[in-house]
Amino acid sequence: MLKALEGLIGELRAVGMNISTTETIDAARALQLLPIENRQVVKDALGSVLIKEWEHLTTYEKVFDIYFALRSSGSPFQDDEDNPRGGKLSDMSDEELKQKMKEAVADGDSGMMRALSSMAVDRHGQIESGRAVAGVFYRMRTLRALDLNQMRDQILQEEEDARNAAEEENGLDESDDSPVMRFDKDLEKRMREEEIDMRIMEVQREVEADIRRRLVEDRGAEAVAKTLRAPLPEDAEFLHASNAQIEEMRETLGPLTTKLAAALAEKRRHKRRGQLDFRRTVRASMSQGGVPLDIFFRKPRPNKPDLVVLADISGSVSRFAAFTLQLIYALRGEFTKVRSFVFADGCDEVTDLMATARDIASLTAEINAQGLGVWINGSSDYGHAIQQFREDHLSEIAQRATVIILGDARNNDKAARIEDFEAITKRAKHVFWLNPEPKRDWDTGDSIVSRYGQYCDAVIECRNLRQLQAFVEKLE
């Protein structure tokens, strides 16, 4: 058991989670007090000791399932419920298996969903022993055979048909419903859809967990952990993140915004003292024989800068731009004013659009729908975009403004128009360039980041949320 704990902590450290020696000792002591035959209790208890950030929960659960996997033999863990595999279940056809799974999802029978998921992996996963794979293809084959999307639609449609039939039998007409009754029906329908969606996701997780268990039995926990290793959400790179990682990063953005806002506000409150409060200091000194032992200062006025953000939305850097725009807009209360612009080969303001966008996805969709930032064909042209910004908006930039440019500075060998960029930097108080590419790729190919960078306060590598957070925390 201690060996499994050692492997768990080692892998969590390998992916970037900070786990101290004291926390390792606490986890080992916790194992002495826990009922180790109850896997869920062990999982929750160790998680409470090792996890500091909510965003790391998914990573912890995946790694725990590898090192503390339920195995066919040699494991102290047993399922909390009897596994109904075997007997009549094993004799079912594929269609009967899908029908039984549909019934389990509709009824919310977790034990049956777990058993049927394992059986589906048996039949359709076709796991090959000894192969150093992550199991993604096995998962796809199993889920394709189950066809969970069709299963979801069938459950909801059958329930809808049953309700309509019951209403017809009772002589009820939908047109007779009051607005309140219709609202209640719509609410009930949406809640049921969400419930079924959650159960479908539970089946997917059971399939993934069963495949991981089989891979661990075949190759060992350490080998499987290395194969499945993925960065934490804050360390996933904007330019190369998978769709699943992008979704995790979106979920991370909310808590990160709250934490950053509190940190910025606290930083400005304690950044410096206000002016000497002479009258209060003299008044206090009267009780001390006129000696000013206690010095008082007026409450300082926090200096909130204006922010102007220019974001390249062309190609793969559009993900980076969308995340950064959304983060900075969410922190707008910590700045006097925030104005946002997007560009490809043209330049358009999206400040008002940011105020109405629900999330990153809707913001990106609206920018694309309106063709914002496009002049001719949307191919990157930093020179023309910067020229257009200077002509249309330079006079609107306050002298105390901080300008932030988001992009890789890959200009497709077009004119850089350095003189226009220099004019912007002379107008602003500070200019920072955030580049989502690694430094080793700067100034290679058609990148001209150093030509612009010589006029900036700093050019900063910003490949992930962790680096983006570090930059925002330093803004003054």
C-alpha positions as CSV (number, residue, x, y, z in Angstrom):
1,M,0.0,0.0,0.0
2,L,2.8,2.4,0.8
3,K,4.4,1.6,-2.5
4,A,1.2,2.5,-4.3
5,L,1.1,5.8,-2.3
6,E,4.8,6.5,-3.2
7,G,4.0,6.0,-6.9
8,L,0.9,8.2,-6.6
9,I,2.7,11.1,-5.1
10,G,5.7,10.7,-7.4
11,E,3.4,10.9,-10.5
12,L,1.5,13.9,-9.1
13,R,4.8,15.7,-8.6
14,A,5.9,14.8,-12.1
15,V,2.8,16.5,-13.7
16,G,3.4,19.7,-11.6
17,M,1.5,19.4,-8.4
18,N,3.3,20.7,-5.3
19,I,3.3,18.0,-2.6
20,S,5.5,18.6,0.4
21,T,7.3,16.1,2.6
22,T,4.9,16.9,5.4
23,E,1.9,16.2,3.2
24,T,3.5,12.9,2.2
25,I,3.9,11.9,5.9
26,D,0.3,13.0,6.6
27,A,-1.0,10.8,3.7
28,A,1.0,7.8,5.0
29,R,-0.4,8.3,8.5
30,A,-3.9,8.6,7.1
31,L,-3.6,5.1,5.5
32,Q,-3.0,3.6,9.0
33,L,-6.4,5.0,10.1
34,L,-8.5,4.3,7.0
35,P,-10.5,1.2,6.2
36,I,-8.4,0.2,3.2
37,E,-11.0,-2.2,2.0
38,N,-13.2,0.8,1.1
39,R,-11.5,2.3,-2.0
40,Q,-13.7,5.4,-2.2
41,V,-12.9,6.4,1.4
42,V,-9.2,6.0,0.7
43,K,-9.5,8.1,-2.4
44,D,-11.4,11.0,-0.7
45,A,-9.1,11.0,2.3
46,L,-5.9,11.1,0.4
47,G,-7.3,13.7,-1.9
48,S,-8.1,16.0,1.1
49,V,-4.5,15.7,2.1
50,L,-2.8,16.1,-1.3
51,I,-5.0,18.4,-3.4
52,K,-4.7,22.2,-2.8
53,E,-6.5,23.5,-6.0
54,W,-9.9,22.4,-7.2
55,E,-8.6,22.4,-10.8
56,H,-6.3,19.5,-9.9
57,L,-9.0,17.2,-8.9
58,T,-9.4,15.5,-12.3
59,T,-5.7,14.9,-12.5
60,Y,-5.6,13.4,-9.0
61,E,-8.5,11.1,-9.8
62,K,-6.9,9.7,-12.9
63,V,-3.6,9.1,-11.2
64,F,-5.3,7.5,-8.2
65,D,-7.2,5.2,-10.4
66,I,-3.9,4.0,-11.9
67,Y,-2.0,3.3,-8.7
68,F,-5.0,2.1,-6.6
69,A,-6.7,0.3,-9.4
70,L,-9.3,-2.4,-8.8
71,R,-7.7,-5.6,-10.0
72,S,-8.8,-9.1,-10.5
73,S,-6.4,-10.4,-7.8
74,G,-3.8,-9.2,-5.4
75,S,-5.6,-5.9,-4.5
76,P,-6.9,-5.0,-1.0
77,F,-9.8,-3.2,-2.7
78,Q,-13.2,-4.6,-3.5
79,D,-16.1,-3.0,-5.2
80,D,-18.6,-1.5,-2.8
81,E,-21.4,-3.3,-4.6
82,D,-21.6,-6.9,-5.8
83,N,-20.6,-7.0,-9.5
84,P,-23.5,-8.6,-11.4
85,R,-21.3,-9.9,-14.1
86,G,-21.7,-13.5,-15.2
87,G,-24.8,-15.6,-15.5
88,K,-27.5,-14.3,-17.8
89,L,-25.7,-11.0,-18.3
90,S,-22.8,-12.7,-20.0
91,D,-25.1,-14.6,-22.3
92,M,-26.8,-11.4,-23.7
93,S,-26.4,-10.4,-27.3
94,D,-25.0,-7.0,-28.2
95,E,-28.5,-5.5,-28.8
96,E,-29.6,-6.9,-25.4
97,L,-26.5,-5.4,-23.8
98,K,-27.4,-1.9,-25.3
99,Q,-31.0,-2.3,-24.2
100,K,-29.9,-3.2,-20.7
101,M,-27.5,-0.3,-20.5
102,K,-30.3,2.0,-21.7
103,E,-32.5,0.8,-18.9
104,A,-29.7,1.3,-16.3
105,V,-29.1,4.8,-17.5
106,A,-32.8,5.7,-17.4
107,D,-33.1,4.2,-13.9
108,G,-29.8,5.6,-12.6
109,D,-28.5,2.1,-11.6
110,S,-24.8,2.8,-11.1
111,G,-23.9,-0.8,-10.2
112,M,-25.5,-2.1,-13.4
113,M,-23.9,0.6,-15.5
114,R,-20.5,-0.3,-14.0
115,A,-21.0,-4.0,-14.8
116,L,-22.3,-3.5,-18.3
117,S,-19.5,-1.0,-19.0
118,S,-16.9,-3.7,-18.1
119,M,-18.7,-6.2,-20.3
120,A,-18.8,-3.7,-23.2
121,V,-15.0,-3.3,-22.9
122,D,-14.7,-7.1,-22.9
123,R,-16.6,-7.4,-26.1
124,H,-15.6,-4.3,-28.1
125,G,-12.4,-2.9,-26.6
126,Q,-10.2,-5.6,-28.1
127,I,-7.3,-4.7,-25.7
128,E,-4.0,-6.1,-27.0
129,S,-1.6,-7.2,-24.3
130,G,1.8,-5.6,-24.0
131,R,1.1,-2.6,-26.2
132,A,2.4,0.8,-24.8
133,V,-0.8,2.7,-25.6
134,A,-3.0,5.2,-23.7
135,G,-6.2,3.2,-24.4
136,V,-7.8,6.0,-26.4
137,F,-8.6,3.7,-29.3
138,Y,-10.0,1.0,-27.0
139,R,-12.3,3.6,-25.5
140,M,-13.4,4.9,-28.9
141,R,-14.2,1.3,-30.1
142,T,-16.2,0.6,-26.9
143,L,-18.2,3.8,-26.9
144,R,-18.9,3.5,-30.7
145,A,-20.4,0.1,-30.1
146,L,-22.6,1.4,-27.2
147,D,-23.6,4.6,-29.3
148,L,-24.4,6.6,-26.2
149,N,-25.7,9.7,-28.1
150,Q,-28.4,7.6,-29.8
151,M,-29.1,6.0,-26.4
152,R,-29.6,9.4,-24.8
153,D,-32.0,10.5,-27.6
154,Q,-34.0,7.3,-27.4
155,I,-34.5,7.6,-23.6
156,L,-35.7,11.2,-23.8
157,Q,-37.9,10.5,-26.8
158,E,-39.5,7.4,-25.2
159,E,-40.2,9.4,-22.0
160,E,-41.7,12.3,-24.0
161,D,-43.9,9.8,-26.0
162,A,-45.1,8.3,-22.7
163,R,-46.0,11.7,-21.3
164,N,-47.9,12.7,-24.4
165,A,-49.8,9.3,-24.4
166,A,-50.7,9.8,-20.7
167,E,-52.0,13.3,-21.4
168,E,-54.1,12.1,-24.3
169,E,-55.5,9.3,-22.2
170,N,-56.5,11.8,-19.6
171,G,-58.0,14.2,-22.1
172,L,-55.4,16.9,-21.6
173,D,-54.5,19.4,-24.3
174,E,-51.1,21.2,-24.3
175,S,-52.9,24.4,-25.5
176,D,-54.9,24.4,-22.3
177,D,-51.7,24.7,-20.2
178,S,-51.2,28.0,-18.3
179,P,-47.8,29.8,-18.7
180,V,-46.8,28.6,-15.3
181,M,-47.6,25.0,-16.2
182,R,-45.7,25.3,-19.4
183,F,-42.7,26.7,-17.6
184,D,-42.8,23.9,-15.1
185,K,-42.9,21.3,-17.9
186,D,-40.0,23.0,-19.7
187,L,-38.0,23.1,-16.4
188,E,-38.7,19.5,-15.7
189,K,-37.7,18.5,-19.2
190,R,-34.4,20.4,-19.0
191,M,-33.6,18.9,-15.6
192,R,-34.3,15.4,-16.9
193,E,-32.0,16.0,-19.9
194,E,-29.2,17.2,-17.6
195,E,-29.7,14.1,-15.4
196,I,-29.5,11.7,-18.4
197,D,-26.4,13.6,-19.7
198,M,-24.7,13.1,-16.3
199,R,-25.4,9.4,-16.4
200,I,-24.1,9.1,-19.9
201,M,-20.9,10.8,-18.7
202,E,-20.8,8.3,-15.8
203,V,-20.9,5.4,-18.3
204,Q,-18.0,7.0,-20.2
205,R,-16.0,7.4,-17.0
206,E,-16.7,3.7,-16.1
207,V,-15.5,2.6,-19.6
208,E,-12.3,4.7,-19.2
209,A,-11.7,3.4,-15.7
210,D,-12.2,-0.2,-16.7
211,I,-9.7,0.2,-19.6
212,R,-7.2,1.8,-17.2
213,R,-7.5,-1.1,-14.8
214,R,-6.9,-3.6,-17.5
215,L,-3.8,-1.7,-18.8
216,V,-2.4,-1.5,-15.2
217,E,-2.9,-5.3,-14.8
218,D,-1.1,-5.8,-18.1
219,R,1.8,-3.4,-17.9
220,G,2.0,-2.1,-14.4
221,A,1.0,1.2,-12.8
222,E,4.2,3.1,-13.5
223,A,4.2,2.3,-17.2
224,V,0.6,3.3,-17.6
225,A,1.0,6.5,-15.7
226,K,3.8,7.6,-18.0
227,T,1.8,6.8,-21.1
228,L,-1.3,8.7,-19.8
229,R,0.7,11.6,-18.3
230,A,-0.8,15.0,-19.2
231,P,0.0,18.5,-17.9
232,L,-2.1,20.3,-15.4
233,P,-4.8,22.6,-16.9
234,E,-2.6,25.7,-16.0
235,D,0.4,24.1,-17.8
236,A,-1.3,23.0,-21.0
237,E,0.0,25.1,-24.0
238,F,-2.5,27.3,-25.7
239,L,-1.1,26.4,-29.2
240,H,-1.1,22.6,-28.8
241,A,-3.8,21.8,-26.2
242,S,-6.4,19.1,-27.1
243,N,-10.1,19.9,-27.0
244,A,-10.4,18.1,-23.6
245,Q,-7.5,20.3,-22.2
246,I,-9.1,23.4,-23.6
247,E,-12.3,22.5,-21.7
248,E,-10.4,22.0,-18.5
249,M,-8.7,25.4,-19.0
250,R,-12.0,27.1,-19.5
251,E,-13.2,25.6,-16.2
252,T,-10.0,26.8,-14.5
253,L,-10.4,30.3,-15.8
254,G,-13.2,31.2,-13.4
255,P,-11.4,30.4,-10.1
256,L,-8.2,31.8,-11.5
257,T,-10.0,35.2,-12.2
258,T,-11.3,35.3,-8.6
259,K,-7.9,34.6,-7.2
260,L,-6.2,37.2,-9.4
261,A,-8.7,39.9,-8.6
262,A,-8.2,39.5,-4.9
263,A,-4.4,39.4,-5.3
264,L,-4.4,42.6,-7.4
265,A,-6.7,44.5,-5.0
266,E,-4.5,43.4,-2.0
267,K,-1.3,44.4,-3.8
268,R,-2.6,47.9,-4.6
269,R,-3.9,48.4,-1.0
270,H,-0.5,47.7,0.5
271,K,1.7,48.9,-2.3
272,R,2.7,52.3,-0.8
273,R,1.8,54.7,2.0
274,G,-0.3,57.8,1.4
275,Q,0.9,61.3,2.2
276,L,1.8,62.3,5.7
277,D,-1.3,63.2,7.8
278,F,0.4,66.1,9.6
279,R,-2.6,67.2,11.7
280,R,-3.4,63.8,13.0
281,T,0.3,63.1,13.8
282,V,0.6,66.4,15.8
283,R,-2.6,65.8,17.6
284,A,-1.5,62.3,18.7
285,S,1.9,63.7,19.9
286,M,0.2,66.0,22.4
287,S,-0.3,63.1,24.8
288,Q,3.4,62.3,24.5
289,G,4.8,65.7,25.4
290,G,4.8,66.9,21.8
291,V,7.1,64.1,20.6
292,P,5.7,62.5,17.4
293,L,6.2,58.8,18.4
294,D,3.4,57.6,16.2
295,I,3.4,58.8,12.5
296,F,0.1,58.7,10.6
297,F,-0.5,58.7,6.9
298,R,-3.5,59.4,4.8
299,K,-5.1,56.5,3.1
300,P,-3.5,55.9,-0.3
301,R,-5.4,56.2,-3.5
302,P,-4.8,53.0,-5.5
303,N,-3.5,53.8,-8.9
304,K,-5.4,51.7,-11.4
305,P,-4.0,51.8,-15.0
306,D,-5.9,52.0,-18.2
307,L,-5.5,48.8,-20.3
308,V,-5.5,48.6,-24.1
309,V,-5.3,45.1,-25.4
310,L,-4.6,44.2,-29.1
311,A,-5.1,40.5,-29.8
312,D,-4.1,38.6,-32.9
313,I,-7.0,36.3,-33.7
314,S,-5.5,34.6,-36.8
315,G,-4.7,30.9,-37.0
316,S,-3.8,28.9,-33.9
317,V,-3.0,32.0,-31.7
318,S,-6.7,32.7,-31.6
319,R,-7.1,30.4,-28.7
320,F,-4.5,32.3,-26.7
321,A,-6.1,35.6,-27.6
322,A,-9.6,34.5,-26.6
323,F,-8.4,33.2,-23.2
324,T,-6.4,36.4,-22.5
325,L,-9.1,38.7,-23.6
326,Q,-11.6,36.9,-21.4
327,L,-9.3,36.9,-18.3
328,I,-8.5,40.6,-18.6
329,Y,-12.1,41.6,-19.1
330,A,-13.1,39.6,-16.1
331,L,-10.5,41.6,-14.1
332,R,-11.7,44.9,-15.5
333,G,-12.8,46.1,-12.0
334,E,-9.1,46.3,-11.1
335,F,-8.3,48.8,-13.8
336,T,-9.7,52.2,-14.6
337,K,-10.7,51.3,-18.1
338,V,-10.2,48.3,-20.4
339,R,-10.4,48.5,-24.2
340,S,-10.0,45.5,-26.4
341,F,-9.1,45.2,-30.1
342,V,-8.7,42.2,-32.4
343,F,-6.7,42.0,-35.6
344,A,-5.6,39.8,-38.4
345,D,-4.9,42.0,-41.3
346,G,-7.3,44.7,-40.1
347,C,-8.2,46.0,-36.6
348,D,-11.6,46.3,-34.9
349,E,-12.6,47.2,-31.3
350,V,-14.5,44.5,-29.4
351,T,-14.9,46.2,-26.0
352,D,-18.7,46.2,-26.2
353,L,-18.8,42.7,-27.5
354,M,-16.8,41.5,-24.5
355,A,-19.4,43.0,-22.2
356,T,-22.2,40.8,-23.7
357,A,-20.3,37.5,-24.4
358,R,-21.2,34.7,-22.1
359,D,-18.0,32.8,-22.4
360,I,-14.9,32.2,-24.5
361,A,-16.7,30.1,-27.1
362,S,-19.5,32.6,-27.7
363,L,-17.0,35.4,-27.9
364,T,-15.0,33.6,-30.6
365,A,-18.1,32.6,-32.5
366,E,-19.4,36.2,-32.6
367,I,-16.0,37.7,-33.7
368,N,-15.9,35.2,-36.5
369,A,-19.5,35.8,-37.5
370,Q,-19.0,39.5,-37.8
371,G,-15.7,39.1,-39.6
372,L,-13.9,41.4,-37.1
373,G,-10.2,42.0,-37.5
374,V,-10.3,41.2,-41.2
375,W,-9.3,43.6,-43.9
376,I,-8.8,41.5,-47.0
377,N,-8.5,37.8,-46.3
378,G,-7.7,37.5,-42.6
379,S,-4.1,36.4,-43.2
380,S,-1.8,37.9,-40.5
381,D,-0.6,41.4,-41.5
382,Y,0.8,43.0,-38.3
383,G,2.0,46.1,-40.2
384,H,-1.4,47.0,-41.7
385,A,-3.3,46.2,-38.4
386,I,-0.9,48.4,-36.4
387,Q,-1.2,51.2,-39.0
388,Q,-5.0,51.1,-38.8
389,F,-4.9,51.1,-35.0
390,R,-2.7,54.2,-35.0
391,E,-4.8,56.1,-37.5
392,D,-8.2,55.3,-35.8
393,H,-7.4,55.0,-32.1
394,L,-4.0,56.4,-31.1
395,S,-5.5,59.7,-30.0
396,E,-7.8,57.9,-27.7
397,I,-5.0,56.3,-25.7
398,A,-4.4,58.0,-22.3
399,Q,-0.9,58.9,-21.4
400,R,-1.0,56.5,-18.4
401,A,-2.3,53.6,-20.4
402,T,-0.7,50.2,-20.6
403,V,-0.8,48.6,-24.0
404,I,-0.6,44.8,-24.3
405,I,-0.1,43.0,-27.7
406,L,-1.1,39.4,-27.9
407,G,0.5,37.5,-30.8
408,D,3.3,35.5,-32.3
409,A,4.5,38.4,-34.6
410,R,4.5,36.1,-37.7
411,N,3.9,38.7,-40.4
412,N,3.9,36.5,-43.6
413,D,6.9,38.5,-44.9
414,K,4.8,41.7,-45.2
415,A,5.7,45.3,-44.2
416,A,6.2,45.7,-40.5
417,R,5.5,49.4,-40.3
418,I,7.8,49.9,-37.4
419,E,7.2,53.7,-37.4
420,D,3.5,53.2,-36.6
421,F,4.3,50.8,-33.7
422,E,6.9,53.2,-32.4
423,A,4.3,56.0,-32.3
424,I,2.0,53.8,-30.2
425,T,4.8,53.0,-27.7
426,K,5.6,56.7,-27.3
427,R,2.0,57.5,-26.5
428,A,1.5,54.8,-23.9
429,K,3.1,54.6,-20.5
430,H,3.9,50.9,-20.8
431,V,3.9,48.4,-23.7
432,F,4.1,44.6,-23.2
433,W,4.1,41.9,-25.9
434,L,2.8,38.5,-24.9
435,N,4.0,35.7,-27.3
436,P,2.4,32.2,-27.0
437,E,5.3,30.6,-28.8
438,P,8.4,29.2,-26.9
439,K,11.4,31.5,-27.0
440,R,13.4,29.2,-29.1
441,D,10.9,29.8,-32.0
442,W,11.1,33.6,-31.8
443,D,12.6,35.3,-34.9
444,T,12.5,32.1,-36.9
445,G,10.7,31.9,-40.2
446,D,8.5,34.9,-40.7
447,S,8.6,35.9,-37.0
448,I,9.7,39.5,-36.4
449,V,9.0,39.7,-32.7
450,S,12.4,41.3,-31.9
451,R,11.8,44.1,-34.3
452,Y,8.7,45.2,-32.4
453,G,10.2,44.1,-29.1
454,Q,12.9,46.7,-29.1
455,Y,10.2,49.3,-28.5
456,C,8.4,47.4,-25.7
457,D,9.0,47.4,-22.0
458,A,9.2,43.6,-22.2
459,V,8.4,40.7,-24.6
460,I,7.1,37.8,-22.5
461,E,6.7,34.2,-23.3
462,C,3.1,33.3,-22.4
463,R,2.4,29.7,-23.5
464,N,0.0,28.6,-20.7
465,L,-2.3,29.9,-18.0
466,R,0.4,29.7,-15.4
467,Q,2.6,32.2,-17.3
468,L,-0.4,34.4,-18.1
469,Q,-1.3,34.5,-14.4
470,A,2.3,35.5,-13.5
471,F,2.2,38.4,-16.0
472,V,-1.2,39.7,-14.8
473,E,-0.1,39.6,-11.2
474,K,2.8,42.0,-12.1
475,L,0.6,44.6,-13.8
476,E,0.8,48.0,-12.2
